[in-house]
Amino acid sequence: MVAFLEKSTGSAGFHQIIDFITRSHICYALTKKPEVCVSFIKQFWRSAEILTDDNGTVKIHATIDGHSLSITEGSLRRHLKLDDQDGITSLPTTEIFSLKWLFMGYATNSDKLTFQKGAFSPQWRFLIHNILHCLSPKKTAWEQFSSNIAAAVICLATNRKFNFSRMIFDHMVSNISSPHKFLMYPRFVQLCLDMQRHKLQQHSRVYSVPSLTMKVFSNMKRITKGFSGQEVALFPNMLAVPTPSASPSSISKSSL
C-alpha cells in the first residue's frame, strides 16, 4: 500500500509523527505510487530466478516481454532512495526488550518476539502501521509484527539507519523459492522496471495500488487490546528539525 501522510481532517495528534516520517529516509518508499502493469509483475515473478555474478553479487533475474531485467539490493536501494547501505539489519533481543522499547509504551511480561501493534499509543502505532502496510512482506495477522520490524522501528526512533533495502530484497529472494509464491512488492518491482520503460510497451491492464486514507487516524486512536490508554511522547530527537545549513551526513553523525 501507499502511506497517507497528509495533515487532513482528523489528523490532530499525529502531526509530529507525520513530520518525522516525511523527513525520514523511508518517505519516498512509503509514498511513491507508480502505475503498475499487471502483466509485468506476473511475468517478473513467474520467470524470476536467483543468480550470482562473478563479484559475488546476488541478483534476481527475470524476463519480461522478451527483455531481461535484474534487481539487486543495490538497485532497490537506489530506486527507493533509501540510502541505507550501512544500515543495521538486526538488533539483539536484549535491546528490543530494553528500556527504549518500554519508553515507546510497550509494556509486557512476555519474551515472545511477536509484538502487538495495538499495545502502543497512537503516534507510535501510526509509525508501525505504515511500515507494516507499505514496506513489509506481511504474512501474519496485521495487528502483529516480528522482531525485524521491531528493529526497524527502534532504529528509526533512535536516529540509526535500518537496512530496509536488504530486508525487502531478502524477502523477494525467499519468495522465489517459496511453494506459496505470490506477487510481492508490485510497487517496488515496477519502479525497477520503469528504469527500462523505453524497452517495454505499456500494457492496458493496470493495477491500482491501494492507498491508506485519512480513516487511518481514527483507527489509530481506538482503544485496543493491550493498550494502557497512556499517551507516550515521541523521543526528542524525532521532533528535532534539521537546520537548512546542515548536511544530512553531519546531522546523522552529530545525532548519534
C-alpha positions in Angstrom: 0.0 0.0 0.0 0.9 3.7 -0.2 1.2 5.8 3.0 -1.2 8.6 3.8 0.9 11.5 5.3 -1.4 14.5 4.8 -2.4 16.7 7.7 -6.1 16.5 6.9 -9.3 16.4 8.9 -8.9 14.1 11.8 -5.1 14.1 11.8 -4.9 16.2 15.0 -2.5 14.4 17.4 -0.5 12.9 14.5 1.3 15.9 13.1 4.6 15.2 15.0 4.8 11.6 13.6 3.8 12.8 10.1 6.6 15.4 10.1 9.1 12.7 11.4 8.2 10.2 8.7 8.2 12.9 6.0 11.8 13.9 7.0 12.9 10.2 7.2 14.8 8.3 4.6 11.8 5.9 4.1 9.4 8.6 3.0 9.9 8.1 -0.8 9.5 4.3 -0.5 6.3 4.8 1.6 4.6 7.2 -0.7 5.8 6.6 -4.3 2.9 5.4 -6.4 3.9 4.2 -9.8 1.4 3.0 -12.5 1.8 -0.8 -12.0 1.3 -3.0 -15.1 -0.3 -6.3 -14.0 1.3 -8.3 -16.9 4.8 -7.1 -16.0 4.5 -8.1 -12.3 3.1 -11.5 -13.2 5.9 -12.1 -15.8 8.5 -11.0 -13.3 7.6 -13.4 -10.6 6.8 -16.2 -13.0 10.3 -16.1 -14.6 12.3 -14.8 -11.6 15.4 -16.8 -10.6 18.4 -16.2 -8.3 21.8 -15.6 -9.9 25.2 -14.7 -8.5 27.7 -12.7 -10.7 31.5 -13.0 -10.7 31.7 -10.4 -8.0 29.5 -12.4 -5.7 26.6 -10.1 -6.0 23.2 -11.8 -5.7 20.6 -10.7 -8.2 17.1 -11.6 -9.1 16.9 -12.1 -12.9 13.6 -12.2 -14.8 12.4 -11.9 -18.4 9.5 -9.5 -19.3 8.2 -9.2 -22.8 11.4 -10.8 -24.0 13.6 -8.3 -22.2 16.0 -9.3 -19.3 15.8 -7.5 -16.0 18.0 -7.8 -12.9 17.2 -6.5 -9.5 19.9 -6.3 -6.7 19.8 -5.0 -3.2 21.8 -2.0 -4.5 19.3 -1.2 -7.3 16.4 -1.4 -4.9 18.2 1.0 -2.6 18.8 3.4 -5.5 15.3 3.3 -6.9 13.6 3.6 -3.5 16.0 6.3 -2.4 16.6 4.6 0.9 20.3 5.5 1.4 20.7 2.6 3.9 23.8 0.7 2.6 25.5 0.8 6.1 22.2 0.3 7.9 21.6 -2.2 10.7 19.9 -5.4 9.7 19.0 -6.7 13.2 19.2 -5.9 16.9 20.0 -8.1 19.9 16.9 -9.4 21.7 18.1 -7.6 24.8 17.9 -4.3 23.1 14.5 -4.9 21.7 13.3 -5.6 25.2 15.4 -2.7 26.7 14.1 0.4 28.4 14.0 2.2 25.0 11.3 -0.3 23.9 9.4 0.3 27.1 9.8 4.0 26.7 7.7 3.6 23.5 4.9 2.4 25.7 5.1 -1.3 25.1 4.8 -3.0 28.5 4.7 -6.7 28.6 6.0 -9.6 30.6 6.2 -11.8 27.6 9.5 -12.7 26.0 8.0 -13.6 22.6 9.4 -11.9 19.5 6.0 -11.4 18.1 4.7 -8.0 19.1 1.2 -6.4 19.2 0.7 -3.2 17.4 -2.3 -2.3 19.4 -0.3 -2.1 22.6 1.4 1.2 21.5 0.0 4.7 21.9 -1.5 6.3 18.7 1.6 8.1 17.2 3.8 5.0 17.7 1.1 2.8 16.3 0.8 5.0 13.2 4.5 4.6 12.5 4.4 0.8 12.9 1.2 0.7 10.8 2.8 2.4 7.8 5.9 0.2 7.9 3.8 -2.9 8.1 1.4 -2.0 5.3 3.9 -0.2 2.9 7.3 -1.8 3.4 7.0 -5.3 4.9 6.1 -8.6 3.2 3.4 -9.2 5.7 2.2 -12.7 6.1 0.8 -12.9 9.7 -2.0 -11.0 11.3 -2.0 -7.3 10.7 -2.1 -6.5 14.4 1.2 -8.4 15.0 4.7 -7.8 13.8 8.1 -9.6 14.1 11.5 -8.7 15.6 12.8 -7.4 12.3 10.1 -4.7 12.2 10.7 -4.0 15.8 14.4 -3.4 15.0 13.4 -1.1 12.1 11.1 1.0 14.4 13.8 1.2 17.2 16.4 2.3 14.6 14.2 5.0 13.2 13.3 6.3 16.7 16.9 6.4 17.8 18.3 8.0 14.7 20.0 5.0 13.3 19.7 3.6 9.8 17.9 0.3 9.4 18.7 -1.6 6.1 15.2 -1.7 4.6 16.7 -2.4 1.2 18.2 -5.7 2.5 15.0 -6.6 4.3 13.0 -6.1 1.1 15.5 -7.9 -1.2 15.9 -10.9 1.1 12.2 -11.4 1.3 12.0 -11.2 -2.5 14.7 -13.8 -2.8 12.8 -16.1 -0.3 9.6 -15.6 -2.3 11.1 -17.1 -5.4 11.8 -20.4 -3.7 8.6 -20.5 -1.7 6.0 -23.1 -2.5 3.4 -20.3 -1.9 4.9 -17.6 -4.1 2.8 -14.5 -4.5 3.1 -11.2 -6.4 5.1 -9.5 -3.7 6.1 -5.8 -3.8 4.4 -4.7 -7.0 5.2 -1.1 -6.4 8.9 -1.7 -6.0 9.2 -4.2 -8.9 7.5 -1.6 -11.1 9.9 1.2 -10.0 12.8 -1.0 -11.1 11.0 -1.8 -14.4 10.4 1.9 -15.0 14.2 2.4 -15.4 13.9 0.3 -18.6 10.5 1.5 -19.7 11.9 2.5 -23.1 12.3 -1.2 -23.8 8.8 -2.2 -22.8 5.4 -1.5 -24.3 2.8 -0.4 -21.8 0.0 -3.0 -21.3 -3.6 -1.9 -20.9 -4.4 -3.7 -17.7 -3.1 -1.5 -14.8 -3.2 -2.4 -11.1 -4.4 0.4 -8.9 -2.2 0.5 -5.9 -4.3 1.0 -2.8 -3.5 3.9 -0.5 -4.1 4.3 3.2 -6.7 7.1 3.7 -7.5 9.6 6.4 -9.5 6.9 8.2 -6.2 5.6 9.4 -6.1 8.3 12.0 -9.4 7.3 13.6 -8.4 3.7 13.5 -5.1 4.5 15.3 -7.0 6.4 18.1 -9.1 3.4 19.0 -8.5 1.7 22.4 -7.2 -1.7 21.5 -6.3 -4.8 23.5 -3.1 -4.4 25.4 -3.0 -0.6 25.2 -2.7 1.1 28.6 -4.5 4.2 27.4 -1.5 6.4 28.2 -0.1 8.6 25.5 3.6 8.1 25.1 5.6 11.0 23.6 8.0 10.6 20.7 11.7 10.8 21.5 13.2 14.3 21.5 15.5 13.5 18.5 12.4 12.6 16.5 11.0 16.1 17.0 14.2 18.0 16.1 14.0 19.8 12.8 17.4 19.8 11.0 18.8 23.3 10.2 18.9 24.1 6.5 22.6 24.7 6.5 23.5 21.3 7.9 24.1 18.4 5.5 22.3 15.1 6.0 25.6 13.3 6.9 26.6 15.9 9.5 23.1 15.7 11.1 23.4 11.9 11.2 26.8 11.9 12.8 26.1 14.6 15.3 22.9 12.9 16.5 24.4 9.5 17.2 
